């Protein structure tokens, strides 16, 4: 995740680590949040979090509420303080000027109201003037290179998975507006209700951009027909997790031969992608279907589709009528009761668009060199423990073990923040042009991406901003990232006992490391290349164990008839199991574990697992839960708590879990991988 360069003042540490005011002491494991009437062996999640869950319903302006969300809320408050200061900054330091004026443009609701949909009028007129299929492709290329969210396909310059020292153009499936293809393809009551609401939403947006009722109805029909066809051609999210299935390398002319309506090399050149002799396609079948649609669908229908896409993507940044209409449909998808406050929306947007500018200010005020150093020590500790565990696994040959150890030792560790900030000097920001500012940032990001072609792969790049409450593993870089934002309670606190920190950030570190060896990450070698370094026997044993985890999570019910998709969530579930196992063993090496003293009535072992559980406490709106089952590769918090612990012997010992308890699994049925 991320870090900083000098020891910050006490006030910065106070803010970063969520310290309480003087005189108050935090209970890192607070029995008031627990439901002690629940047996830990029946539902450990509720035992650890039951009282908190009852006392913390989802706020009206949120779709879920939990530990991550509390931290994001605190992070947004910090960002707001930085943005408010920048907005009134009279010295006009370039960093301050850009983020301050961007913030003012987003907060100027009166100015946005006066503009209506004027900011996209030129786009709508340009699309209306298209006269051919070639014009259509030229328009999509124009949108992509001008900061507009272009439809149909995704285009990205990234490392070639089989030769990660080289960048290569990559094309992925796209073209739909609903969160997943299944919303178009399934006929259950939820999907049907959402499609009906979506049709109403489409008509309303078309009316807001000045279309007659008849034209709005025709445009709606066109969009639905095109998106249904595109959804039918898409791979599922489970299929898209297969790095070999989604690696299809073509010479430009060979890809064009499969799609007669598209000259890919010429189209790529219009999108400023030149100098490469080949590209990687995730789903060639999708491109063939897209090609057929380009000639089978009328030009008028395509124009309606493009105009819809422009209006939809801009709606949250236009006048209130567009913002409310966009939110109204989002309510159908998520169940959210109230719009997120404007300042939170704008603050989060700027973090995403000018993250390294805002990030520099964030780490100067809210992050300490001591935190970065302590995190480095924890990462090294977990890495050493993981290596010892790999040497001890009983299902893997010595040859494959050595290659696994080589990969583990090759991990690149990114902690706190980047050491090489991005240069946004070419980005033009005006305090009276909110959508223009967003698009200016989009142009910068696009140029930054396409400009990588022909250059050495830069493995120092960060994919997260410093305030981000998250962590990541990148298989092509073989790197793990921990931004500054996650280095705070309940994940980490200097004042906390080791059990809390190892059960929190320790398990997160182990989680990201295990991603290098989950069902997807294990297919990449230590140098980042997609290549098979496993013996067939070892790979088969791994798949058998992974299938046990799939079956375990498939059995978890989230909402009435909806179950966790054990195959979609497999990588995250394996990372949770591995991460928690590694973190626990690392914790057993600490002085505190060996002294075995109780704190607030709980042993160190118990506090470790309670810390893990409180990280995942949350409430989620039913509609959002249903959406996440389709789209999120992570399991819900309850099962991220209860799933892995049932495979860890130490949890049974810590809480005296016995046969007859609902979570009990016989020792010979507990899945052990890493």
N, C-alpha and C positions, 0 to 999 in steps of 0.2 A: 504493500500500500504506500505510504510515503513518509518523509522526514524533514529535518531542518539543519541549519548550519551553526547556530550559536545558542547558548543556554538562555532561555527566556526568563523574564521577570516572574516573580511569585504570582502576580495577577494573571499572567498568561497560563501558568500551570493550573491555577484555580479554575480557569475557564475550560482548559482542555480536558482535564481529568474529572470535571464535574464535582470538585471538592465542595463540601458543604461550608456554610459560613462558620467562622471561628466559634468554638464552644459546642458545635454539633458534630456528632460522630456517626458516620454511615454504618449501617449494618449491611455488610456485603452479602450475607445470606440472612434475609429477614423472615423470621417465622410468621410475621403478620401477612406475608404474601402467600403462605402455604395453606393447604387444606389437610390438616392432620387427621381428619376423619377418613381420608382415603388411604388405603394401604399402599405403600410404595410399590409393592409387587403386583398390584392390580392396575394402577394407572399412575406411573411415576410423574408424568407431566402434570396431572391435576394435584397430586400430592405436593409437588414442588411449587405449583403456580395457581392452585385453585382459587384462593382468596383474591389474588391479583386479577385473575380472569374475570371474576364476578364484579370486581370494583372498577374495572377499566373497559367500559364498552367503547366501541369505535366512535370517535368524535364525528359530528355531522359532516365535517368537511374532509373526512378521510374514508378510505375503503377498507383499511385494516389498521390495527393499533397494537404495537408490541415494542420490544426492546429496540429493534432497528428504527422503528418509527419515532420513538422518543428521542433517539440520538439525532435523527434527521431533523426533527423539529428544533432541537437545540442548535444544530449546525446552521439551519436557515436563519435563526435569530442572529447568530454571529455574522453570517454573510450580509444580513440586512444592516447591521451596524457598520460594516465596512462600506457597503454601497451608499448608505445615508451620508457617511463622512465624505465619500468620493463625490457625491452629488452636490455638495456645498463647498467642495475644495476650491479655493481661490488661486492656488499656485498653479493649477492645471498641469501637474505632473502627468506625462502621457498615460501612465497606467491608470491614474485616478480619473483623468478626463474621459478615457474610453469607457470604463465601467460605470462612471458616474452619469455620463450622458445617455448611455444605454439604459440604465436604470430609470432615469427621468422619462425617457421615451416610452418605456413600458408602463410607467405609473400615470402617464398623462391620459386618463380615461376620457376627459372632456375633448381633448384633441383628436383622439381616436374616434370618438362619436361623430365629430364634425366630418371626418373623412369617409365614414361609411365603408363601401367597398371600392372606393377610388384607388387604393394601393394596388389592387389586382385588375383594374379595368384594362390596362394595356395588355396584360396577359390574356384576358378573355377576348379582346379584340384581335390579337395576333392569332389565337387559335381559330377564331371564327373565319379568318381569311385563308385558312389552309385549303389547298385545291387537289391534293394527291396523297397517296400513301407515303411517297418520299418526303413530302412536306411534313407529314405526321412524324416520321422518324427524325427529321431535322429539328422539329419543335421539341421532341423529347430530349435530344442532345443539347439543345439550347437551355432547356430547363435544368438539366443536370449540371451544366457548367456555370449556371447563373444563380445558384443557391436556392433553387426551387425543388421541392421534393418530387423528382420525376418518377413516373409509374413504369409498369411492365416488368423491368428487370433491375437488379442491383448490379452496379459496376464498382469494383474496388481494386486498388493496386495493393497486393500483399505478397509476402514471401511465398515462393513456389514450395508447396509442402514436401516435394521430393528433391528439392534443391534449394534449401532455405537461405543460401547466401545470395540468391537472385530474386528480384521482384518480378511479378508476372501479373497481367490483367486477369481478373476473376469475375465471372458473370454468374449471378444467382437468380432464382425464381422470385417473382414478385407480382405486383399488379392488383392485389386485393386490398380492400379497406377495413374489413372486419379482422379481428385479431388472429384468426386461424382459418384454414381451409374448411375445417369441420363445420363451422357455422353455416357454410353454404351447402354442405353435402349431407348433413344429418337431418332427420325429420322428427326428432324428439320434440317435446313441448317447448323446452327452453330455446332450442335453435329456431323453431318456427316462430315463436314470439319475437325473438331478436330480429329475424329477417323482416317481419311485418313492420317493426319499429324502424328498421333501417330504411325501408321503402318510404316511410313517412318523412324520415330525416332527409333523405335525398331530395324529395319534392320541396321540402322547406328551404333547403340550401339553394336549390335552383330558383325558387321564388325570391330569395333574398338578393340574388344577383340579377334581378330584373326580368326573369322569364315569366311568360304567361302561364296560367294553369295547364294549358294544353302542352306547351313546350316543356314545362317541368315534368309532366307525366311521361312524355316521350323520352326525355333525358333520363329519368329514373329507370324506365324500362331498358334503355340502352346500357346503362351502367350495370344493372343487375345481370343482364344477359352476358356481357363481357366478363364480369367478375366471376360469375358462376362457371363459365368455361375455363377461365384461368385457374380457379380453385380446383377444378376437376383434374387439371394437368399437373398440379403441384405434388411433390413428395410430401409424406407426412413428416412431422417433427422427429419421430423415431427413426425414419429412414435417413433424415438429414444428419443424424449423429454418426453415420458410418463414414469415416474419412476416406475410405477407398471408393465407396459408391459415389461420393460427391466429387471425386477427382477424375475429371475427364478432360484430357489435354487435346487441343485441336490446333492445327495450323489455321490461319484465318480463312484461307480458301476452302479448306475441308469443312469448316463449320458452315460457311456460306452455301456450300453444296447441299446441306441439309435444310436450309431455309432460303429458298429462291427469292423471297421478297426482301431479304436483308443481305446487303454486302457488308459483312461485319467489319472488315478492315476500314472501309470508307466511313461507316457509322462511328467506329471507335475514334477515327481521326477527327470527326465532328465534335467528339467529346474530349478532344485534346489528348487522346491516348495514341501515341505513335512510338515507333522504335522497337516494338516487340514483334517477334516472329510467330508467337503462339499465345494462347490463353487457356485458362482452366474454366470449365463449365460444371456447375454442380448438378444440373438436371437437363441433359440434352433433349429429353422428350418434351419438357416444358417449352423449350425454344421452338421445337417443331410445331407444337400446338399454337404457340403465339404467331408463328409464321402463317398458319392457315387462317387464323382470325384476322390478320392484317388485310387479307384479300376477301374474306367471306363477309366481314362486317362492313356496313356502309360507312362512308367518310363522315356523314352527319352524326352517326352514332359514336364514332371515335372522337369527334369534336366534343360531343357532350361528355364523354368519359374524361377527356383531358381538362375540360372546364371544371367539371366536378372535382378532379384531383387538385387543381389549383385552389379552388374555393375551400375544399375540405382542409387542406394543409395550412391555409392561411387563416381559417376561421378563428382560432383561439387568439389571434393577434390583431383582429379587426374591431369593429364597433360592437357594442353590447349585444345587439340582435344576433350576430354571428357567434359570439362567445356563449350566449345563453342556449342557442340552438345546438351548438357542439356539446355543451355540458348536458343538455337534456337527453341527447342520445346516449352519452356516456353513462348517465344514470341507469338506463336500461341494461347496459352491459355490467355495470359495477355495483349498482344499488346506492351509490354515494348520495347523501341527502342534500348537501350544500356545496356550492362552489368553493374550491380552495381559495383563500384570500389572495388578492392580486399580488401583494408584495412577495408572498411565498412563490407564486408561479414565476414571477419575474426574476427573483433571486436565483431560483433553481435553473432557470433558462440561461442566465448569464454564466453561472458555474459551468454549464454544458458548452456554451458558445465561446467564452473567453476564459476558460478554466485556468490557464497558466497565469493570466494577469491577476485574477481574483485569488488564485492559489498562492501567489507570492505574498500578497497582503495577509492571507490567512496564516501561513506558516510563520511570518514575522511576529504575529500577535498571539497565536494560539498553539504553537508547537515548540518543543524543547529538544535540544541536542541530547539531553539525558534520556528522553523517551526513545529517541532513535537508537541510542547505544544499548539501552535495555532490550529493545525489540531485537536488535542484532544478536544479542546474547541468547535470547529465547529461541530464535530461528536456528542458530548454530546448535543449541542444545537438542532441539527436536530433530534436526538433521542427523546428529550423532546417534540418537536413540533409534531413529528409523533404520539407519544402517545396521545397527545391532539386530534389529528385528528381522530385516531381510536375511541376514546371515543365519538366523535360526529357523526360518520357515521350513516346514517338513515336506512341502509338496513340490518344490522347485529344484531343478538340477543345479549343480555348482556352476556350470557354464552360464546359465541364464541369470543366476544370482549375481555373478560378477558383472554382467552387463547392466543389471539393475542398479548395482552399487555405483558403477561408473556414471550412470545417468543421474543418480541422486547427487553425487558429488559435483556434477556439472551445473547444478541449479544456479541461476543468476538471481540474486536477492535484491529486490527493490523495496525500500522501506521509507515511508514518510512522504517523500516528494521527489520529483526529478531534480537532477543536478544540472539539467540543460533546459531552461525555460524556452517555450515557443516564442517566436517573434511575431507579434501581431501589428507591426508598424504599418503594413499595407492595408489594414482594415479601416474603412471609413465609418465612423459612428457619429450620428446626428441626434440631438435631443428631441427632434420633431419627426422622426421617421422610424418607428418601431419595426415594422415589417422590413423596411430597407436595411436596417441594422442587422436583423436576423439573416437576411440574404447576403449581406456583405460578409458576415462571418461564414456563411455557407460557401461562398466563393473562395474565401481563404482556405477553408478546410479541404475543398475539392482540389484546389491548386496544390496544396500541401501533399495531398494523396497522389495525384497523377504525376507530380514532379519527382516522385521517387523512382520512376522507371529509369533503368539504366544506371542507377546509383547503387553502391553497396547497401545491403540491408543494415539498417540502424537498429541494433538490439537494445539501445539505451532508451528508446521511445517508451513513454508511458501511455497506457490506455485509460487511466483514471486520474481525476483531479484530486488535489490534497484533501479537500473536505469530505470526500466520498466515504460513506459508511459501508465498506465492502472490502473484498480481497479477491485475488484472481490468480490463475495459473494459465500461462500461454504455452501450448505444446510446441509450436514452431520455434519459439525463442527459448524454450525450456526455462522459463523464469516464473518466479512467484512475486506477487506485488501486494504490499500492505500499506495503503494510504494513511496519512495522519489521522483522518476522521475516525477510523475504527479503534484507535489506540486510546480508548476511554471506557469507563465502566458502562455496562457490565462485562465488557471484554477484558479490560485492563485498567489497573489503578495501582500507582506506586504504593499506596497505603494498604492495599489488600493483602491477605495471606496468600501463600503460594497456591493453595487449593483453588482459590477463586480465579487467579490469573491463568493457571494451567487448564482449568476446566473451561475458561473463556477463550482468551487469545491463543493459549497453547493449542487447544483443539482446532481453532481456526487455522493456525499455522500448519498443523498436521493434516488438516483437511486439504489445504492447497497443495501440499507436498504429495498427498495421496492421489490427487488428480493426475499427476504424472504417471500413475500406475493404475488408473481406473480402466474401464472397458474401452474408452476412447484414447485416453492419454498414453496407455501402455503401447499403443501402436506406433508411437513416435520414439525415435532413438535419442540418446543423450545430446547429439548435435542438432536436434530439432527436426531432422528429416523423417518423413513418413516411410518407415521401412521395418520389416519384420525381424526383430532380434531375439525372438522366442523360439525354443524348440517346440515342435508340434505337441509333444506330450505335456509340456508345461502350459502351453496355451490352452489345451483341452481341459486341464485341471482347473485353470483359472476360470474358464467359461462355466464349468460345472458349479464352482463356488459362487460365481456371479449370478447364475440362474437361481440359486437358493435365495439370494437377496431380492431378485425380481419377484419371486413367488411370495416372499414375506410381505413386500410392500403392496403387491396386487391385492392382498387380503384386507388392506386398510380402507375403511369406508369414510369418505369425507362429508358427503351430503346425500341424504336419502339413498339413491341407487348409484351414486358416483363414487368410484374407487380411485385410489392413487394409481397412476399408470407406472407400474414398476419398471417397465422398459424405458420409458421416457426419462424417468428420474434416476436411472441406475447409476450414472456417473456420480451424481451428488450423494446418493445413498452410500455408495462404496467409499466416497471421500469422507463422509461423516463417520462411518465405521472405522476406517483406517485412522482418521485424524484423532478421534477420541481414544482409540487404543494406544496410539503413539504418545499422545499427551499424557495419558495416565502413567505409562511406564516412565516417561521423563519425570513426572511428578514424584514417583516413588524414590527417585535419587536425591530428593531435597531433604534438608535437615528437618524441616517442619513435618514431613511425612514420617520420618524415622522417629521423631519425638512423640508422635501420636497423641497430641493434646487436643482436647475438645475446645471448640469456640462456640458460644451460644448453644451448647448442648449437642453439637454435631462433631463427629470425628473428622480428621482431614480427608479420609476416603469419601465420606458422605458429602462433605462440602465440595469436593471436586465434581461429583455428579450433579449436585444441586446447582452448582454454577453453570454447568452445561445446560441444564433444564431451563434456568431463568433467562438464558440468552434467547431461547426460542418461544418464550411466552408471548401470546398474541391473541387477538380477536380479529376475525375476518368476516365481512359481510357475505351472506350466502351467494349473492350473484357474483361477487368477486371470486369467491372460493370455486364456484363452478367454472369461471373463466380460467383461473390459474391451473385447474386440473388439465385443461387442454393446452395451455401455453407455457407453463412454468416447469423447467426441468428439476426444480426443487420440490421436495415433499412439504406438506403443511407442517407447521411448527410442532404440533403434538406428536407427529410421527418421526420428525427429526430428533425429538427427545426420546420417545419410547422405542423406536426401531433399532438403533445401534446398541443401546445398553443391554438389550436382551441377549446379545451375542458376546458380552464381556463378563467373564467370570467374576471380576473384582466388584462389579455392581451387585451381584447376588450376595457376595460376602458382606459388602458394606451395609446392606439393608435387610439381611437375613431373609432373602426371597426363597420361598419353598415351593415344592410341588403343590398344586391347588391354587396358587396365586395366578391371576389371569395372564400375567406377562411371562410366566415361567416357561423356559424351554429346557428340556433335558440337556445335559452337558454335551452329549454326542450329537445334538442337533444344532448347536450354536455355530454359526458361520464364522470362521477365522481365515482371513486372507493375509493381510499385512500385519 
